[in-house]
Amino acid sequence: MRCPYCNYGESKVIDSRPAEEGSTIRRRRECLSCQKRFTTYEIMERLPLLVIKKDGSRQSFDKMKVLNGLMRACEKRPVPMSKLESIASDIEQELQNSLDREVSTQIIGELVMKSLKQIDEVAYVRFASVYRQFKDINTFMDELNKLLNDKKID
């Protein structure tokens, strides 16, 4: 790391600590030439993640879109915002951990549904009705019956 004062190429780390909720590391350094101190930040590099839409187009992943979908599904439900933010972050992390740089909207939708099913069944059915584009009451009832059968098995 080059010193911002004298441009010398060597420095020593005096202190390291997490910053920004653990996503960054803050380091205090001291130049080995001029002995002045300076701060650097180490940030984890994230590879770009592309979402393949139903029409075949691609756009970069946006966690806010996942969060907005969760908020709409959980509107007027007793689900805290912190839980929704946690789910959105977990989904983003799961997608980043996979080695695929492109992911379909179907995979994202299934991850959202799996999370909603565990926290609020009404929100799950709301999301599923839009995501799976229920055409009539029979498709809606089929999904409700699946949910009830899964509950009986548990």
Beta strands, then each sheet from edge to edge (+ up, - down):
strand 1: 11-19
strand 2: 24-31
strand 3: 37-43
strand 4: 50-52
strand 5: 58-60
strand 6: 102-104
sheet 1: 1+ 2- 3+
sheet 2: 5+ 4- 6-
end
